[in-house]
Amino acid sequence: MENMEILNGVLNNIREGMNTLIWKKNTLPFFDRINEKYRYSVYINEMYPIKTKIIDIIIKVSQLKNRKNIKTKSQLAKNTVVQLKEILKKTIQKDKLVIVFNRFENITKSVAQFWLSVSGNKFIVFVGSIWGIYKKEAHGFHKTFILVNKEEKENYGTEMNVTIPFIFVIGAFIFVILFKLGLTTSRTFMSALIMAILIVRSLMFFIDK
C-alpha cells in the first residue's frame, strides 16, 4: 500500500473520529500532512511516561491556541494524571485533537488503560504505528483502532508462516554441526544447543525488522 493511500485512509479516519494504526511504518513522515489538515495535532513518538506526555500535549495545544499565562512543565507536574486529563479536556474544548505516536506494541497495561480513558473524549483521535504483537493487557485500547494497511500485515503473516519453520531447520542443522565438532559430552551438548538458540533468535529478530 502506497504512503499516499495510507495517508488518505488516516485522514478519512480522523475525519470520522476513528483511531488509526499503521502497520510497520513510522508515523512521523505522515505528521506534517496531518497537521496541515488538523491544526491541533501533536506528535509524541511513544505514549509513556504518561505524565510527561500529557503535559507535553497540554503545553503544545495551549501554544497553538495562543493562550496567555501557559503553565510550565513543573507547574503542571504538581497535578495527578487524572487532573491532567481534565486540564487537557478543558484546553481542547470542542476542537479536534490528533495525537500521533509510534510503537503500539510497547504499551503496557497502565499506559493502555490511561489512554483508553482519554480516547473516550470524542474530540481526541489517535494515529499510531504498530510493529509487532501487542500486549494482551492493551487489547481494550487496541479495539478502538482501525488498521489502515491491513493487507500488509496479512502478507507479513504469510511470509512469517513460511520463514519461521525454515529458520528452525537452520537452527537444528547448526546444532548438529556444532555438536559433532565437539566431544559428545553434556557440556558440549548444552553449548551447541545454546549457540543454536542464539542464532535462531538473532535471525528472527532481523527478519522481524
Protein Blocks (a to p, Z undefined) as FASTA:
>chain_A
ZZklmmmmmmmmmmnopacddehiafklmmmmmmmmmmbacdehiacdfklmmmmmmmmm
mmmnopghiacfklmmmpcfklmmmmmmmmnmmaccddddehkllpcfklmmmmmmmmmp
mkbccddddfbdcdfklmmmmmmpccfklmlmmmmmmmmmmmmmmmmmmmmmmmmmmmmm
mccdfklmmmmmmmmmmmmmmmmmmmmZZ
